[in-house]
Amino acid sequence: MNAAELAAAVGDLLRDTRLIVVANREPYIHVRTSEPTRGIWNWLRGRRESSAIEWTRPASGLVTALDPVMRACGGTWIAHGSGSADRDAADARGFVKVPPDQPSYTLRRMWLTPEEEQGYYYGFANNALWPLCHIAYARPVFDEADWRQYVRVNQRFADAVIEEVGDRRAVVFVQDYHFALLPRLIKQARPDVTVCHFWHIPWPNREAFRVCPWGAEILHGLLGNDLLGFHVQYHCNNFLDTVDRGIESRVDYEHFAAWRGGRPTFVKPFPISIDPSLWQGPVRAGDQAAERKHIRALLGLKNEKIIFGVDRLDYTKGIPDRLHAFGRMLETHPRWRGRVSLVQVGAPSREHLASYQALLAAVESAVDAVNNRFKTDTWTPVIYRPVHHRPEEIAQMYRAADVCVVSSLHDGMNLVAKEFIASRADEQGVLMLSKFTGAARELDQAIQINPFAVDEFAEAMQGALEMAPAEQTRRMHALRERVASHTVFDWAASLLQASVRLESDR
Ligand code: G6P
């Protein structure tokens, strides 16, 4: 399904129903042009609006999927107004029509105080729930003051949603772990409104979840939903098991629903994807060759093969593990010395948090360890670029790579894997993919690896480098068929169709 097909399918279904999306990230952000590019801005694509302010769009699957739906149906997207010029671009109540160059729906910006942002976003969402759900050996930090801000911000967003609904029929589509309490708050105030939630990160097993001091409140909040989506069935099972053993409720495993207070929450997998049309490369062979040449020159490479990694700099992504495996491969397979470089691109993220600062230091020391040991006058084993790269540049790197490596210790889905596939119209290139990603369940023609097993990982890396072109084509062809037939528009359509069906059933 493409954007136009999604708009047609969902626009028809939602004709008399108001659609309200709630996500922490806004689909359009206004910033001052004089601002340096760092942190969250690393994930953004810029477009100039005036000499003083520019508006940008997050390069996220979520925005790609929901923006066309909102354009087709109208409605409101409620989000944290986090841009430095967001207030200048919005009216007194925080409303701004978007897209800025072709207004068709409303963005309602919520202004958070520094204390709210610290407690709700950095604190409870990213220092407690993020490590709790990923189980990547980072200890969750449960802080009473953070929790209070999380409760407060969820209530503030609920008030905004209820105001937006007014006296109409509505479907509210809540995004992610920032808003676990929101569904219940909406449902209590407006039982007639359909609430659907997509949880973009894993759901842990019951034993891991038990350590959360506010676990019951979180489960209770989520059971305010009519529909709750995860990327994979395994996370749905974990969630139902957590509910079953954690709070008073009735779990119906036959229909995948949890009942509480006389009403059900249906729990289903909806694997997210990308818009493959954004990752198509040059069609002419001459242009492809020129692109490769440009990327090699940019990276200072001669004839070395390229192993490529690109991630948000997050401790769940297994970046030090990837570097250790590369070092081990150079140690055990010396013939690759001087003949392959690992290019690691990373965007700094959530830098306020100590766990992210520690990760940056760990990546830097792993890069140094490999380079100090193996570097020569004419060859750099690891090329590390922890700076902003535009999506077009990333696409060029995907196409220049011989191997793309995704080594997450745990990941809800991982869209880098799908972007790499969508970029390879030449059906060449090898994808190495951690078996602990949601994507691994769909992409079975990738070389699946365990990032915790350094020797195995190193062997798989050298196997990937030696894979014959015909075998690469066979695998990439199958991978591309999967990504082309399950786009982010299919994801959005199936979630919204399921929600609207629930709404009309009531
Ligand atoms: C994860 C979350 C998203 C989030 C993204 C970037 O993928 O599931 O909700 O948008 O990370 O993180 P940030 O904290 O910068 O929004």
Residues whose N, C-alpha, C, O or C-beta is under 5 A from the ligand:
A	BS01	G6P	R25 D176 H200 I201
